[in-house]
Amino acid sequence: MIWWRHDLAALFRLYPTAVQEVQMAQIAGACRFVYNLALEQRRDWWRSYKASTGSNISFASQSRELTELRHELGWLKAAPVHALQQALRDLDRAYQNFFAGRADYPTTRKRGLNDSFRFPDPVSLKLERTGQSCGRIKLPKLGWVSLRGWYPLPGDICTITVSRRVGHWFAAVQCAREIAEPIRSILPPVGIDMGVAIFAALSDGTSVAPANLGKKALGALAKAQRALARKKRGSANRLKAIGRVAKIQQRVVNARKDFLHKHSTIIAKNHGLVVVEALKVRNMSASAKGTIEAPGRKVRQKAGLNRAILDQGWGMFRSMLAYKLADRGGTLVEVSAVYTSQTCACCGHVDPANRQNQAAFVCVHCGHTANADTNAAINILRRTDTALKPVEGHRTKRPDEAGTILRAA
């Protein structure tokens, strides 16, 4: 029997005391200060540092300097040293991703946007139940912090990340356990065509209507942003207005994740092989503004389409499908999306005239009629032999959860 490491995440909302909340804000600020200072050293002092010491800046060298800095700045001692070191490790990882071409150049962390810190030592971390739906978590320098929404952890604690979102504190508990590799699923396969008018059209004829959660909240968000624009910078009213905008955006994010979780779970439970298009969302949602010399055409229409594409959450939906299928012995593959909407699923004839409008597909060669999205989903399923990416690469990569536990996935 083959065993493999199974990584899980659980998210709890924390209810700290007034004193603990101040301490958590101070720890987050200390980690942000260390991150930004280390970034400045790598960015601006690189040549002078290398010329004076003859060595490169690394996580190890900056960790040694952090020890000296904590002796000079007494307020840094109030923050756990492991959390400060994790900030340096995050910066080192950000540089590695930049040099590998996986991310942009690291930027400074800002208050209100990057209020988080991580504890990597499982020995000093504890989680226990205190009531039917409540518990408490023990964190270094903070002691026991109350939480609600208790459920047993699915594995052993590895790390705990504490973060603040829209004025509320959360603890993301990373767990791991060894489980037997699931038996390969024998459930039927299905192809999925992703879209905007129809969120997901399946090759078996069923479809999922789009939630369009961002579009529904657009009016309230625009009103809140206009109110924010009228507030004086640095004022208390501006901080309140920022909080109202963030609350609307967070509500949309939570609702979108709930929508994606529900439908990805239904598909993973009923199919053993799921085939999707390898859509390049970044390219599809690029701006059409152009340049001064060569201005774009139909810029406002393209901006509306970009907003609708990003509102669907296609990338997160694929990630959720990947790990949920892997847990059940299923497989997710990505195939090329070229000409899937123009190809007849009956005779294979390819012609742009086959798709007369958004919903209707009429083959000009054999006369086959079908729903355009369902026809494309059938073509996607038939391209399984030319898969671009198997699910194994996503097995341990799970999207950030918002109040949902992965055992229910």
C-alpha beads as a LAMMPS data file, in Angstrom:
LAMMPS data file: protein, C-alpha beads

409 atoms
408 bonds

1 atom types
1 bond types

-500.0 500.0 xlo xhi
-500.0 500.0 ylo yhi
-500.0 500.0 zlo zhi

Masses

1 110.0

Atoms # bond

1 1 1 0.000 0.000 0.000
2 1 1 1.312 3.426 -0.992
3 1 1 1.126 6.216 1.594
4 1 1 1.501 9.904 0.870
5 1 1 1.489 13.114 2.882
6 1 1 -1.884 14.810 2.936
7 1 1 -1.846 18.542 3.729
8 1 1 -4.985 20.154 5.094
9 1 1 -5.961 23.598 6.323
10 1 1 -8.547 24.740 8.848
11 1 1 -9.622 28.319 9.458
12 1 1 -10.912 29.609 12.805
13 1 1 -12.159 33.055 13.751
14 1 1 -10.425 34.353 16.866
15 1 1 -11.981 36.400 19.650
16 1 1 -9.008 37.937 21.502
17 1 1 -9.255 40.140 24.542
18 1 1 -8.530 43.844 24.220
19 1 1 -4.986 43.316 25.490
20 1 1 -4.394 40.366 23.157
21 1 1 -5.728 42.326 20.184
22 1 1 -3.218 45.097 20.852
23 1 1 -0.424 42.517 21.136
24 1 1 -1.451 40.849 17.879
25 1 1 -1.446 44.196 16.088
26 1 1 2.020 44.914 17.493
27 1 1 3.370 41.519 16.390
28 1 1 1.936 42.033 12.901
29 1 1 3.527 45.481 12.787
30 1 1 6.900 44.114 13.929
31 1 1 6.837 41.418 11.236
32 1 1 5.883 44.000 8.648
33 1 1 8.726 46.273 9.818
34 1 1 11.285 43.439 9.576
35 1 1 10.029 42.424 6.126
36 1 1 10.200 45.966 4.747
37 1 1 13.611 46.635 6.317
38 1 1 15.028 43.427 4.866
39 1 1 13.522 44.277 1.480
40 1 1 15.148 47.725 1.604
41 1 1 18.489 46.141 2.467
42 1 1 18.293 43.747 -0.467
43 1 1 17.026 46.387 -2.863
44 1 1 19.006 49.513 -1.970
45 1 1 22.035 48.356 -0.029
46 1 1 22.969 45.373 -2.157
47 1 1 26.177 46.688 -3.700
48 1 1 27.555 48.378 -0.586
49 1 1 26.707 45.360 1.573
50 1 1 28.387 42.963 -0.848
51 1 1 31.440 45.210 -1.247
52 1 1 31.956 45.590 2.504
53 1 1 31.413 41.955 3.519
54 1 1 32.205 40.056 0.341
55 1 1 29.145 37.864 0.710
56 1 1 25.623 37.856 -0.626
57 1 1 22.508 38.703 1.330
58 1 1 20.547 35.588 2.253
59 1 1 17.963 34.419 4.719
60 1 1 20.709 33.136 7.042
61 1 1 22.667 36.416 7.041
62 1 1 19.558 38.513 7.625
63 1 1 18.461 36.192 10.441
64 1 1 21.774 36.820 12.188
65 1 1 21.325 40.558 11.791
66 1 1 17.784 40.220 13.151
67 1 1 19.236 38.917 16.419
68 1 1 21.409 42.018 16.725
69 1 1 18.514 44.271 15.777
70 1 1 16.335 42.827 18.543
71 1 1 19.011 43.799 21.078
72 1 1 19.080 47.373 19.741
73 1 1 15.299 47.811 19.454
74 1 1 13.619 46.700 22.635
75 1 1 10.104 46.808 21.193
76 1 1 11.027 44.036 18.725
77 1 1 11.572 41.675 21.672
78 1 1 7.840 41.806 22.342
79 1 1 7.315 39.870 19.109
80 1 1 8.157 36.148 18.949
81 1 1 11.471 35.621 17.194
82 1 1 10.096 32.740 15.112
83 1 1 7.393 34.986 13.672
84 1 1 9.997 37.607 12.724
85 1 1 12.161 34.938 11.100
86 1 1 9.163 33.746 9.108
87 1 1 8.821 37.271 7.701
88 1 1 12.405 37.010 6.447
89 1 1 11.651 33.568 5.026
90 1 1 8.636 34.986 3.182
91 1 1 10.870 37.645 1.640
92 1 1 13.455 35.057 0.618
93 1 1 10.732 32.978 -1.020
94 1 1 9.398 36.071 -2.790
95 1 1 12.838 36.687 -4.303
96 1 1 13.133 33.058 -5.370
97 1 1 9.765 33.293 -7.120
98 1 1 10.834 36.531 -8.789
99 1 1 14.116 35.128 -10.118
100 1 1 12.279 31.988 -11.318
101 1 1 9.767 34.113 -13.245
102 1 1 6.792 32.982 -11.155
103 1 1 6.019 36.396 -9.620
104 1 1 6.736 40.106 -9.862
105 1 1 9.413 41.888 -7.864
106 1 1 8.605 41.961 -4.113
107 1 1 6.870 45.071 -2.825
108 1 1 6.662 46.575 0.644
109 1 1 3.974 45.390 3.030
110 1 1 1.374 47.902 4.161
111 1 1 -0.617 48.309 7.316
112 1 1 -4.186 47.143 6.922
113 1 1 -3.332 44.964 3.916
114 1 1 -0.595 42.697 5.300
115 1 1 -1.488 42.268 8.952
116 1 1 -0.381 38.688 9.515
117 1 1 2.295 36.564 11.168
118 1 1 3.106 32.868 11.288
119 1 1 4.221 30.439 14.001
120 1 1 6.236 27.500 12.565
121 1 1 6.976 25.528 15.752
122 1 1 4.204 22.942 16.422
123 1 1 5.619 22.186 19.895
124 1 1 4.535 25.594 21.202
125 1 1 1.110 25.482 19.531
126 1 1 -1.985 23.905 21.062
127 1 1 -5.665 23.740 20.199
128 1 1 -8.378 22.467 22.492
129 1 1 -12.139 22.443 22.839
130 1 1 -13.892 24.381 25.625
131 1 1 -17.544 24.021 24.607
132 1 1 -19.910 22.582 22.042
133 1 1 -18.957 25.085 19.326
134 1 1 -16.054 26.995 20.843
135 1 1 -12.456 26.405 21.801
136 1 1 -9.160 28.114 22.389
137 1 1 -5.740 28.178 20.796
138 1 1 -2.395 28.705 22.504
139 1 1 0.073 30.988 20.747
140 1 1 3.555 32.154 21.825
141 1 1 3.603 35.525 23.647
142 1 1 -0.204 35.636 23.478
143 1 1 -1.292 32.707 25.612
144 1 1 -4.736 31.176 25.140
145 1 1 -6.951 32.957 22.589
146 1 1 -10.654 32.131 22.328
147 1 1 -12.184 30.939 19.053
148 1 1 -15.574 29.874 17.737
149 1 1 -16.712 27.365 15.153
150 1 1 -14.932 24.428 16.729
151 1 1 -14.271 21.230 14.796
152 1 1 -11.592 18.582 15.335
153 1 1 -8.387 19.019 13.362
154 1 1 -7.949 16.549 10.494
155 1 1 -4.228 16.029 11.233
156 1 1 -1.204 17.118 13.246
157 1 1 -0.485 20.853 13.538
158 1 1 2.401 22.082 11.367
159 1 1 2.085 25.862 11.368
160 1 1 -0.460 28.502 12.398
161 1 1 -0.875 31.777 10.526
162 1 1 -2.715 34.610 12.268
163 1 1 -4.154 37.333 10.061
164 1 1 -6.557 40.247 10.267
165 1 1 -9.250 40.696 7.641
166 1 1 -11.764 43.528 7.736
167 1 1 -11.181 44.071 11.456
168 1 1 -11.497 40.393 12.433
169 1 1 -8.678 38.059 13.423
170 1 1 -8.369 34.548 11.991
171 1 1 -6.060 31.598 12.603
172 1 1 -5.250 29.331 9.645
173 1 1 -4.034 25.997 11.015
174 1 1 -1.919 23.961 8.590
175 1 1 -2.116 20.230 9.308
176 1 1 -0.601 17.100 7.828
177 1 1 -1.332 13.392 8.016
178 1 1 -0.292 10.203 6.281
179 1 1 -3.097 8.455 4.397
180 1 1 -3.319 5.612 1.927
181 1 1 -3.478 6.626 -1.703
182 1 1 -7.158 6.524 -2.724
183 1 1 -8.457 3.828 -5.039
184 1 1 -8.792 5.020 -8.615
185 1 1 -12.326 6.217 -9.280
186 1 1 -14.576 4.360 -11.740
187 1 1 -17.159 7.135 -11.964
188 1 1 -18.015 8.472 -15.448
189 1 1 -15.915 11.201 -17.105
190 1 1 -17.147 14.668 -17.968
191 1 1 -15.931 17.663 -19.935
192 1 1 -16.550 21.230 -18.754
193 1 1 -16.771 24.370 -20.861
194 1 1 -16.224 27.491 -18.743
195 1 1 -17.896 30.725 -19.708
196 1 1 -19.450 33.994 -18.627
197 1 1 -23.062 33.618 -19.815
198 1 1 -23.012 30.062 -18.402
199 1 1 -20.479 29.463 -15.650
200 1 1 -19.955 25.760 -16.457
201 1 1 -21.550 23.653 -19.186
202 1 1 -21.027 19.898 -18.732
203 1 1 -20.810 17.378 -21.549
204 1 1 -23.733 15.411 -20.039
205 1 1 -26.080 18.304 -20.837
206 1 1 -26.253 19.926 -17.400
207 1 1 -25.065 23.464 -16.748
208 1 1 -24.341 25.835 -13.865
209 1 1 -25.619 29.399 -14.001
210 1 1 -23.135 32.117 -13.057
211 1 1 -23.429 33.715 -9.649
212 1 1 -22.088 37.104 -10.812
213 1 1 -21.497 38.100 -7.210
214 1 1 -19.155 40.941 -8.048
215 1 1 -21.669 42.377 -10.514
216 1 1 -24.453 42.249 -7.914
217 1 1 -22.323 44.148 -5.404
218 1 1 -21.049 46.683 -7.954
219 1 1 -23.600 49.362 -7.042
220 1 1 -22.951 49.194 -3.309
221 1 1 -19.195 49.058 -3.900
222 1 1 -19.249 52.100 -6.193
223 1 1 -21.276 54.053 -3.640
224 1 1 -18.845 53.149 -0.853
225 1 1 -15.843 54.044 -3.014
226 1 1 -17.329 57.439 -3.918
227 1 1 -17.837 58.140 -0.237
228 1 1 -14.246 57.097 0.417
229 1 1 -12.952 59.470 -2.258
230 1 1 -14.554 62.428 -0.456
231 1 1 -12.890 61.712 2.879
232 1 1 -9.795 63.596 3.993
233 1 1 -6.618 61.541 4.037
234 1 1 -5.517 60.556 7.522
235 1 1 -8.910 61.245 9.094
236 1 1 -10.908 58.836 11.244
237 1 1 -13.837 59.009 8.823
238 1 1 -11.574 57.867 6.005
239 1 1 -10.571 54.804 8.023
240 1 1 -14.239 54.004 8.563
241 1 1 -14.931 54.401 4.843
242 1 1 -12.029 52.078 4.006
243 1 1 -13.529 49.528 6.376
244 1 1 -16.909 49.722 4.617
245 1 1 -15.312 49.156 1.204
246 1 1 -13.273 46.241 2.540
247 1 1 -16.373 44.683 4.131
248 1 1 -18.229 44.689 0.804
249 1 1 -15.260 43.189 -1.015
250 1 1 -14.792 40.505 1.642
251 1 1 -18.471 39.587 1.471
252 1 1 -18.144 39.040 -2.288
253 1 1 -15.007 36.917 -1.810
254 1 1 -16.667 34.720 0.808
255 1 1 -19.805 34.227 -1.281
256 1 1 -17.773 33.375 -4.386
257 1 1 -15.737 30.759 -2.518
258 1 1 -18.930 29.242 -1.121
259 1 1 -20.398 29.040 -4.640
260 1 1 -17.254 27.440 -6.071
261 1 1 -16.946 24.967 -3.193
262 1 1 -20.500 23.719 -3.578
263 1 1 -20.369 23.114 -7.316
264 1 1 -16.826 21.704 -7.370
265 1 1 -17.837 19.227 -4.646
266 1 1 -20.902 18.071 -6.628
267 1 1 -18.800 17.497 -9.746
268 1 1 -15.993 15.708 -7.841
269 1 1 -18.465 13.378 -6.115
270 1 1 -20.130 12.285 -9.358
271 1 1 -17.234 12.036 -11.841
272 1 1 -13.897 10.234 -11.877
273 1 1 -12.329 12.157 -14.776
274 1 1 -12.908 15.876 -15.315
275 1 1 -11.531 17.609 -18.394
276 1 1 -11.331 21.417 -18.490
277 1 1 -9.868 24.024 -20.794
278 1 1 -6.402 25.412 -20.139
279 1 1 -7.588 29.011 -20.076
280 1 1 -5.018 31.792 -19.691
281 1 1 -7.126 34.129 -17.590
282 1 1 -4.417 36.795 -17.348
283 1 1 -4.250 37.110 -21.128
284 1 1 -8.026 36.950 -21.542
285 1 1 -8.567 39.754 -19.020
286 1 1 -5.802 42.057 -20.301
287 1 1 -6.737 45.699 -20.827
288 1 1 -7.543 46.942 -24.338
289 1 1 -6.563 50.531 -23.533
290 1 1 -3.442 50.395 -25.665
291 1 1 -0.996 53.304 -25.884
292 1 1 -1.151 56.959 -26.912
293 1 1 0.338 56.102 -30.303
294 1 1 -1.917 53.085 -30.813
295 1 1 -5.048 53.477 -28.672
296 1 1 -7.301 50.483 -28.234
297 1 1 -10.832 49.994 -29.552
298 1 1 -13.992 49.349 -27.514
299 1 1 -12.073 49.849 -24.294
300 1 1 -15.130 50.180 -22.054
301 1 1 -16.752 47.051 -23.488
302 1 1 -13.534 45.092 -22.960
303 1 1 -13.281 46.399 -19.394
304 1 1 -16.776 45.074 -18.702
305 1 1 -15.858 41.693 -20.175
306 1 1 -12.651 41.577 -18.103
307 1 1 -14.661 42.307 -14.957
308 1 1 -17.115 39.507 -15.799
309 1 1 -14.277 37.024 -16.456
310 1 1 -12.531 37.771 -13.165
311 1 1 -15.864 37.566 -11.334
312 1 1 -16.216 33.880 -12.240
313 1 1 -13.141 32.569 -10.373
314 1 1 -12.121 29.996 -12.991
315 1 1 -8.629 29.470 -11.581
316 1 1 -9.860 28.803 -8.050
317 1 1 -12.548 26.476 -9.408
318 1 1 -9.887 24.376 -11.176
319 1 1 -7.771 24.236 -8.021
320 1 1 -10.730 23.085 -5.944
321 1 1 -11.643 20.435 -8.501
322 1 1 -8.041 19.222 -8.554
323 1 1 -7.641 18.419 -4.875
324 1 1 -11.204 17.191 -4.375
325 1 1 -10.845 14.747 -7.258
326 1 1 -7.431 13.640 -5.984
327 1 1 -8.915 12.884 -2.542
328 1 1 -11.476 10.603 -4.203
329 1 1 -9.139 8.902 -6.646
330 1 1 -10.259 11.030 -9.579
331 1 1 -8.262 12.911 -12.189
332 1 1 -8.374 16.443 -13.529
333 1 1 -6.722 17.241 -16.849
334 1 1 -6.435 20.431 -18.863
335 1 1 -6.640 20.459 -22.650
336 1 1 -6.253 23.067 -25.347
337 1 1 -9.308 25.262 -25.853
338 1 1 -8.564 26.015 -29.524
339 1 1 -11.629 25.660 -31.795
340 1 1 -13.687 23.763 -29.217
341 1 1 -16.604 26.166 -29.739
342 1 1 -16.390 25.961 -33.559
343 1 1 -16.049 22.185 -33.939
344 1 1 -19.103 20.004 -34.531
345 1 1 -19.291 17.239 -31.925
346 1 1 -21.126 15.021 -34.451
347 1 1 -19.020 15.193 -37.633
348 1 1 -15.938 17.127 -36.512
349 1 1 -16.342 19.952 -39.037
350 1 1 -14.656 23.189 -37.945
351 1 1 -16.206 26.458 -39.064
352 1 1 -16.786 29.805 -37.264
353 1 1 -20.243 29.880 -38.869
354 1 1 -21.270 26.802 -36.870
355 1 1 -21.864 28.929 -33.792
356 1 1 -24.559 31.347 -34.818
357 1 1 -24.910 33.036 -31.416
358 1 1 -24.113 32.549 -27.730
359 1 1 -26.484 29.613 -27.221
360 1 1 -27.158 27.995 -30.609
361 1 1 -24.825 25.648 -32.504
362 1 1 -25.837 24.558 -36.008
363 1 1 -23.285 22.662 -38.081
364 1 1 -23.169 24.018 -41.649
365 1 1 -21.861 20.655 -42.867
366 1 1 -24.150 18.003 -41.341
367 1 1 -26.912 20.132 -39.840
368 1 1 -26.298 18.935 -36.265
369 1 1 -27.949 21.258 -33.728
370 1 1 -27.119 21.526 -30.042
371 1 1 -26.492 23.966 -27.255
372 1 1 -23.236 25.713 -28.118
373 1 1 -21.679 25.318 -24.667
374 1 1 -22.669 21.657 -24.348
375 1 1 -21.226 20.981 -27.814
376 1 1 -17.948 22.613 -26.720
377 1 1 -17.894 20.542 -23.512
378 1 1 -18.195 17.322 -25.543
379 1 1 -15.240 18.403 -27.697
380 1 1 -13.240 19.186 -24.562
381 1 1 -13.916 15.717 -23.151
382 1 1 -12.758 14.078 -26.398
383 1 1 -9.391 15.837 -26.159
384 1 1 -8.381 13.859 -23.071
385 1 1 -5.636 12.080 -24.989
386 1 1 -3.907 15.440 -25.581
387 1 1 -3.998 16.550 -21.945
388 1 1 -1.668 19.374 -20.986
389 1 1 -1.568 19.029 -17.207
390 1 1 -2.575 16.143 -14.913
391 1 1 -4.002 16.569 -11.453
392 1 1 -0.939 15.185 -9.639
393 1 1 0.731 18.580 -9.789
394 1 1 -2.113 20.078 -7.744
395 1 1 -2.494 17.343 -5.155
396 1 1 -1.138 19.338 -2.208
397 1 1 -1.997 22.814 -3.504
398 1 1 -5.210 24.039 -1.952
399 1 1 -6.711 27.512 -2.272
400 1 1 -7.084 29.807 0.671
401 1 1 -10.217 28.872 2.573
402 1 1 -12.672 31.415 3.957
403 1 1 -14.413 29.850 6.919
404 1 1 -14.776 26.385 5.404
405 1 1 -13.051 23.206 6.484
406 1 1 -11.517 20.943 3.900
407 1 1 -12.980 17.792 5.467
408 1 1 -16.313 18.882 4.021
409 1 1 -14.838 19.207 0.518

Bonds

1 1 1 2
2 1 2 3
3 1 3 4
4 1 4 5
5 1 5 6
6 1 6 7
7 1 7 8
8 1 8 9
9 1 9 10
10 1 10 11
11 1 11 12
12 1 12 13
13 1 13 14
14 1 14 15
15 1 15 16
16 1 16 17
17 1 17 18
18 1 18 19
19 1 19 20
20 1 20 21
21 1 21 22
22 1 22 23
23 1 23 24
24 1 24 25
25 1 25 26
26 1 26 27
27 1 27 28
28 1 28 29
29 1 29 30
30 1 30 31
31 1 31 32
32 1 32 33
33 1 33 34
34 1 34 35
35 1 35 36
36 1 36 37
37 1 37 38
38 1 38 39
39 1 39 40
40 1 40 41
41 1 41 42
42 1 42 43
43 1 43 44
44 1 44 45
45 1 45 46
46 1 46 47
47 1 47 48
48 1 48 49
49 1 49 50
50 1 50 51
51 1 51 52
52 1 52 53
53 1 53 54
54 1 54 55
55 1 55 56
56 1 56 57
57 1 57 58
58 1 58 59
59 1 59 60
60 1 60 61
61 1 61 62
62 1 62 63
63 1 63 64
64 1 64 65
65 1 65 66
66 1 66 67
67 1 67 68
68 1 68 69
69 1 69 70
70 1 70 71
71 1 71 72
72 1 72 73
73 1 73 74
74 1 74 75
75 1 75 76
76 1 76 77
77 1 77 78
78 1 78 79
79 1 79 80
80 1 80 81
81 1 81 82
82 1 82 83
83 1 83 84
84 1 84 85
85 1 85 86
86 1 86 87
87 1 87 88
88 1 88 89
89 1 89 90
90 1 90 91
91 1 91 92
92 1 92 93
93 1 93 94
94 1 94 95
95 1 95 96
96 1 96 97
97 1 97 98
98 1 98 99
99 1 99 100
100 1 100 101
101 1 101 102
102 1 102 103
103 1 103 104
104 1 104 105
105 1 105 106
106 1 106 107
107 1 107 108
108 1 108 109
109 1 109 110
110 1 110 111
111 1 111 112
112 1 112 113
113 1 113 114
114 1 114 115
115 1 115 116
116 1 116 117
117 1 117 118
118 1 118 119
119 1 119 120
120 1 120 121
121 1 121 122
122 1 122 123
123 1 123 124
124 1 124 125
125 1 125 126
126 1 126 127
127 1 127 128
128 1 128 129
129 1 129 130
130 1 130 131
131 1 131 132
132 1 132 133
133 1 133 134
134 1 134 135
135 1 135 136
136 1 136 137
137 1 137 138
138 1 138 139
139 1 139 140
140 1 140 141
141 1 141 142
142 1 142 143
143 1 143 144
144 1 144 145
145 1 145 146
146 1 146 147
147 1 147 148
148 1 148 149
149 1 149 150
150 1 150 151
151 1 151 152
152 1 152 153
153 1 153 154
154 1 154 155
155 1 155 156
156 1 156 157
157 1 157 158
158 1 158 159
159 1 159 160
160 1 160 161
161 1 161 162
162 1 162 163
163 1 163 164
164 1 164 165
165 1 165 166
166 1 166 167
167 1 167 168
168 1 168 169
169 1 169 170
170 1 170 171
171 1 171 172
172 1 172 173
173 1 173 174
174 1 174 175
175 1 175 176
176 1 176 177
177 1 177 178
178 1 178 179
179 1 179 180
180 1 180 181
181 1 181 182
182 1 182 183
183 1 183 184
184 1 184 185
185 1 185 186
186 1 186 187
187 1 187 188
188 1 188 189
189 1 189 190
190 1 190 191
191 1 191 192
192 1 192 193
193 1 193 194
194 1 194 195
195 1 195 196
196 1 196 197
197 1 197 198
198 1 198 199
199 1 199 200
200 1 200 201
201 1 201 202
202 1 202 203
203 1 203 204
204 1 204 205
205 1 205 206
206 1 206 207
207 1 207 208
208 1 208 209
209 1 209 210
210 1 210 211
211 1 211 212
212 1 212 213
213 1 213 214
214 1 214 215
215 1 215 216
216 1 216 217
217 1 217 218
218 1 218 219
219 1 219 220
220 1 220 221
221 1 221 222
222 1 222 223
223 1 223 224
224 1 224 225
225 1 225 226
226 1 226 227
227 1 227 228
228 1 228 229
229 1 229 230
230 1 230 231
231 1 231 232
232 1 232 233
233 1 233 234
234 1 234 235
235 1 235 236
236 1 236 237
237 1 237 238
238 1 238 239
239 1 239 240
240 1 240 241
241 1 241 242
242 1 242 243
243 1 243 244
244 1 244 245
245 1 245 246
246 1 246 247
247 1 247 248
248 1 248 249
249 1 249 250
250 1 250 251
251 1 251 252
252 1 252 253
253 1 253 254
254 1 254 255
255 1 255 256
256 1 256 257
257 1 257 258
258 1 258 259
259 1 259 260
260 1 260 261
261 1 261 262
262 1 262 263
263 1 263 264
264 1 264 265
265 1 265 266
266 1 266 267
267 1 267 268
268 1 268 269
269 1 269 270
270 1 270 271
271 1 271 272
272 1 272 273
273 1 273 274
274 1 274 275
275 1 275 276
276 1 276 277
277 1 277 278
278 1 278 279
279 1 279 280
280 1 280 281
281 1 281 282
282 1 282 283
283 1 283 284
284 1 284 285
285 1 285 286
286 1 286 287
287 1 287 288
288 1 288 289
289 1 289 290
290 1 290 291
291 1 291 292
292 1 292 293
293 1 293 294
294 1 294 295
295 1 295 296
296 1 296 297
297 1 297 298
298 1 298 299
299 1 299 300
300 1 300 301
301 1 301 302
302 1 302 303
303 1 303 304
304 1 304 305
305 1 305 306
306 1 306 307
307 1 307 308
308 1 308 309
309 1 309 310
310 1 310 311
311 1 311 312
312 1 312 313
313 1 313 314
314 1 314 315
315 1 315 316
316 1 316 317
317 1 317 318
318 1 318 319
319 1 319 320
320 1 320 321
321 1 321 322
322 1 322 323
323 1 323 324
324 1 324 325
325 1 325 326
326 1 326 327
327 1 327 328
328 1 328 329
329 1 329 330
330 1 330 331
331 1 331 332
332 1 332 333
333 1 333 334
334 1 334 335
335 1 335 336
336 1 336 337
337 1 337 338
338 1 338 339
339 1 339 340
340 1 340 341
341 1 341 342
342 1 342 343
343 1 343 344
344 1 344 345
345 1 345 346
346 1 346 347
347 1 347 348
348 1 348 349
349 1 349 350
350 1 350 351
351 1 351 352
352 1 352 353
353 1 353 354
354 1 354 355
355 1 355 356
356 1 356 357
357 1 357 358
358 1 358 359
359 1 359 360
360 1 360 361
361 1 361 362
362 1 362 363
363 1 363 364
364 1 364 365
365 1 365 366
366 1 366 367
367 1 367 368
368 1 368 369
369 1 369 370
370 1 370 371
371 1 371 372
372 1 372 373
373 1 373 374
374 1 374 375
375 1 375 376
376 1 376 377
377 1 377 378
378 1 378 379
379 1 379 380
380 1 380 381
381 1 381 382
382 1 382 383
383 1 383 384
384 1 384 385
385 1 385 386
386 1 386 387
387 1 387 388
388 1 388 389
389 1 389 390
390 1 390 391
391 1 391 392
392 1 392 393
393 1 393 394
394 1 394 395
395 1 395 396
396 1 396 397
397 1 397 398
398 1 398 399
399 1 399 400
400 1 400 401
401 1 401 402
402 1 402 403
403 1 403 404
404 1 404 405
405 1 405 406
406 1 406 407
407 1 407 408
408 1 408 409
